[in-house]
């Protein structure tokens, strides 16, 4: 009997190092990604898929900046919505084709998803979320001169950072659950979801931010009550002292150990810290999470690769 997984796909699911971001490149990379996903589906598991959008939304924001004299730029929340639609469509097309090739008749449905945040979240005054491509110090300095905030990621380079408030609620969770119960494979919470706040009259308003997709994915996984939460990325496990000669892989962490690791600052301020936090939040709710390489998904499910994050010892 298969299990119900929420699978959070990292940026390497669409783009490999050295690629520029052409649609043809992303579609070609996705062919390998969806073979991994189809293997899990063929094994009898039910999947909910989420994905990041850091490179794509960053590139779109660059396009908006360069074309601002000719075309009115979009606010950041609509840039998130646009990349949700584009990336969701690419995953939907390629995964549906792979399933059809294998004779698996399951609909794949991408859903524009909104995520409630607190308008008073201090993150609005402390940008931390990396978006766009990795750059050198000269490009970072040019961005800073335009009023942007840039930060150096340990062992990688410089990236622009934007506000990333804590996700509080996935507004379309009931629709995702209905799709799952109907046998579909939903793609939701892309790029963390479109960030919105609630107005006094009950309506919703988009805000200038990009929500961390792993934290939003953990929130969705808990709301759906899935069996396991898989964060598939471009590193094979969580490492203590990542990016240093003393780096040490960690095959298993309890939720408490994960919290202690976060508090120690041994993960740095790059992409791994929010993944460990997201996994810890899911484990604290009683589930089991795992973090590891996309290509090792089946081994991660079997407990033979990656880092497992479990509720207790």
C-alpha positions in Angstrom: 0.0 0.0 0.0 1.5 3.3 -1.0 1.8 6.4 1.1 0.8 10.0 0.6 3.7 12.3 0.1 4.1 16.1 -0.3 7.2 16.5 -2.5 8.9 19.9 -2.5 11.0 20.4 -5.6 14.1 22.6 -5.5 15.4 24.9 -8.2 17.5 22.1 -9.6 14.3 20.3 -10.7 14.1 22.9 -13.5 17.6 24.4 -13.9 21.0 22.9 -13.7 24.3 24.8 -13.0 25.4 26.7 -16.0 22.0 26.9 -17.6 20.7 30.4 -18.4 17.0 29.7 -17.9 15.7 29.3 -21.4 12.3 27.6 -21.5 13.7 24.8 -23.6 16.4 24.2 -21.0 13.9 24.0 -18.2 11.6 21.6 -20.1 14.5 19.4 -20.9 15.7 19.3 -17.2 12.1 18.5 -16.1 12.1 15.4 -18.2 14.6 13.9 -15.8 12.7 15.3 -12.8 9.4 13.8 -13.8 10.9 10.4 -14.4 11.8 10.4 -10.7 8.3 11.5 -9.7 6.7 9.0 -12.0 8.7 6.2 -10.3 7.2 7.1 -7.0 3.7 7.2 -8.5 4.2 3.9 -10.2 5.2 2.4 -6.8 1.7 3.3 -5.6 2.3 6.6 -3.8 0.1 9.6 -4.0 1.9 12.9 -4.5 1.2 16.5 -3.9 3.9 18.6 -5.6 5.3 22.0 -4.7 8.1 23.9 -6.3 10.4 26.9 -5.8 10.7 29.9 -8.1 13.7 31.7 -6.8 15.7 31.9 -10.1 12.6 32.4 -12.2 11.0 35.2 -10.1 14.4 36.9 -9.8 14.8 36.8 -13.6 11.3 38.1 -14.1 12.1 41.0 -11.7 15.2 41.8 -13.7 13.0 41.8 -16.9 10.6 44.1 -15.2 13.4 46.5 -14.2 15.0 46.6 -17.6 11.7 47.2 -19.4 10.2 49.6 -16.9 10.4 52.6 -19.4 8.3 50.7 -22.0 6.1 48.4 -19.9 4.6 49.1 -16.5 6.3 46.8 -14.0 4.3 44.3 -11.9 4.4 44.2 -8.1 6.3 41.3 -6.5 3.2 39.3 -5.6 2.0 39.2 -9.2 5.5 38.2 -10.3 5.1 35.2 -7.9 1.7 34.4 -9.5 3.2 34.6 -13.0 6.0 32.2 -12.2 3.6 29.9 -10.4 1.6 29.6 -13.6 4.6 29.2 -15.9 6.4 26.6 -13.8 3.2 24.8 -12.9 2.4 24.5 -16.6 5.8 23.1 -17.4 5.7 20.5 -14.6 2.1 19.6 -15.5 2.9 19.1 -19.2 6.1 17.0 -18.7 4.7 14.9 -15.8 1.5 14.2 -17.7 3.4 13.1 -20.7 5.7 10.8 -18.7 2.7 9.2 -16.9 0.9 8.6 -20.3 4.1 7.1 -21.7 3.9 4.6 -18.8 0.2 3.9 -19.2 -0.6 5.6 -15.9 -3.9 7.6 -16.2 -3.8 10.2 -13.5 -4.6 13.9 -14.1 -2.0 16.4 -13.1 -3.4 19.8 -12.1 -1.5 23.0 -11.3 -3.3 25.5 -9.0 -2.5 29.1 -8.4 -2.2 29.3 -4.6 -2.4 32.2 -2.1 -0.7 32.2 1.3 -1.8 34.4 4.2 0.9 36.3 6.0 0.9 38.8 8.9 1.2 42.4 7.6 3.2 43.2 10.8 5.7 40.4 10.2 9.2 41.8 10.9 10.5 40.1 7.8 9.1 43.0 5.8 11.9 45.1 7.3 14.6 42.4 7.1 15.0 40.9 3.6 16.4 37.4 3.7 14.9 35.4 0.8 17.3 34.7 -2.1 15.9 35.3 -5.6 17.4 35.3 -9.0 20.7 33.9 -10.2 23.9 33.6 -8.3 26.2 36.6 -9.1 29.6 38.0 -8.4 30.5 40.9 -6.2 30.4 43.5 -9.0 26.8 42.7 -10.0 25.8 42.6 -6.3 27.3 46.1 -5.8 25.4 47.4 -8.9 22.1 46.0 -7.4 22.8 47.6 -4.1 23.4 50.9 -5.8 19.9 50.6 -7.2 18.5 50.2 -3.7 18.3 46.4 -3.7 19.5 44.2 -0.8 22.1 41.5 -1.7 23.7 38.8 0.5 26.5 36.4 0.1 25.7 32.7 0.4 28.4 30.6 1.9 30.4 28.8 -0.8 28.2 30.0 -3.7 28.2 33.7 -4.4 25.9 36.7 -4.1 22.1 36.8 -4.6 19.5 39.4 -4.2 17.3 39.0 -1.1 13.7 40.1 -0.6 11.2 40.1 2.3 10.1 36.6 3.2 7.3 36.6 5.9 6.2 33.5 7.7 3.4 31.6 6.0 0.3 31.3 8.2 -2.4 29.7 6.0 -2.7 28.2 2.5 -6.0 29.6 1.3 -6.7 26.9 -1.3 -6.0 23.9 0.9 -9.5 22.6 0.6 -9.2 22.6 -3.2 -5.9 20.8 -3.1 -7.4 18.2 -0.8 -10.4 17.7 -3.1 -8.0 17.2 -6.1 -6.0 14.7 -4.1 -9.1 12.7 -3.0 -10.3 12.7 -6.6 -7.1 10.9 -7.7 -5.4 13.9 -9.2 -1.8 15.0 -8.7 -2.0 18.6 -7.5 0.8 21.1 -8.0 0.3 23.9 -5.4 2.1 26.5 -3.3 4.5 27.2 -6.1 7.2 29.7 -5.0 5.6 29.6 -1.5 2.3 30.9 -2.8 1.2 34.4 -3.7 1.6 36.4 -0.4 -1.6 38.1 0.7 -3.0 39.9 3.8 -6.6 40.1 4.8 -8.3 43.5 4.8 -10.9 44.6 7.4 -13.7 43.8 5.0 -12.5 40.2 4.5 -10.9 40.7 1.1 -7.4 39.8 0.3 -4.5 42.0 -0.9 -1.2 41.0 -2.4 2.0 42.2 -0.7 5.6 42.7 -1.8 7.3 39.5 -0.7 8.4 36.0 -1.7 7.5 33.3 0.8 9.9 30.5 1.3 8.5 27.5 -0.6 9.8 24.9 2.0 8.0 26.6 4.9 4.8 27.0 2.8 5.2 23.3 1.7 5.5 22.2 5.3 2.4 24.2 6.2 0.5 22.6 3.3 1.8 19.1 4.3 0.5 19.5 7.8 -2.9 20.9 6.7 -3.4 17.9 4.3 -2.1 15.4 6.9 0.2 13.6 4.4 2.3 10.7 5.6 5.7 12.1 4.7 7.2 15.4 3.6 10.1 15.2 1.1 12.3 18.1 0.3 14.2 17.2 -2.9 17.1 19.6 -3.6 20.7 19.7 -5.1 22.6 18.4 -2.0 22.6 14.8 -0.8 21.8 15.5 2.8 21.9 18.1 5.6 25.5 18.9 6.6 26.9 20.4 9.7 29.4 23.1 8.8 28.3 23.0 5.2 30.8 24.6 2.8 33.8 24.2 5.1 36.5 21.5 5.2 34.8 20.2 8.4 31.4 19.5 6.7 29.7 16.5 8.1 26.6 14.8 6.7 23.7 14.1 9.1 21.7 11.1 8.2 19.1 11.5 11.0 17.9 14.3 13.2 15.1 14.5 15.7 13.0 17.6 15.6 14.8 18.9 18.7 18.2 18.2 17.2 17.1 20.1 14.0 16.1 23.1 16.1 19.4 23.0 18.0 21.2 22.9 14.7 19.3 26.0 13.5 20.0 27.8 16.7 23.8 27.1 16.4 24.0 28.9 13.0 26.0 26.0 11.6 23.8 26.0 8.5 24.6 29.5 7.5 22.0 31.9 6.0 21.6 30.1 2.6 18.9 27.8 1.4 19.4 24.9 3.9 18.3 26.6 7.1 14.6 27.1 5.9 14.6 23.5 4.7 15.6 22.2 8.1 13.1 24.5 9.8 10.3 23.3 7.5 11.2 19.6 8.2 11.4 20.3 11.9 7.9 21.9 11.9 6.5 18.9 10.1 8.2 16.4 12.5 7.0 18.4 15.5 3.4 17.8 14.2 4.1 14.1 14.4 5.2 13.3 10.8 8.5 12.3 9.2 10.3 14.6 6.8 13.4 14.0 4.7 15.8 16.2 2.8 18.1 15.0 0.0 19.0 14.9 -3.6 16.3 14.8 -6.2 17.9 11.9 -8.1 18.0 9.8 -4.9 14.3 10.1 -4.2 13.6 6.4 -4.1 16.5 5.8 -1.8 15.3 8.7 0.5 11.9 7.1 0.7 13.5 3.8 1.6 15.6 5.5 4.3 18.9 4.8 2.6 19.9 8.4 1.6 19.3 11.9 2.6 18.6 13.3 6.1 15.5 12.0 7.9 13.9 14.4 10.4 11.8 12.5 12.9 9.5 13.6 15.9 11.6 12.0 18.7 14.6 9.8 19.3 
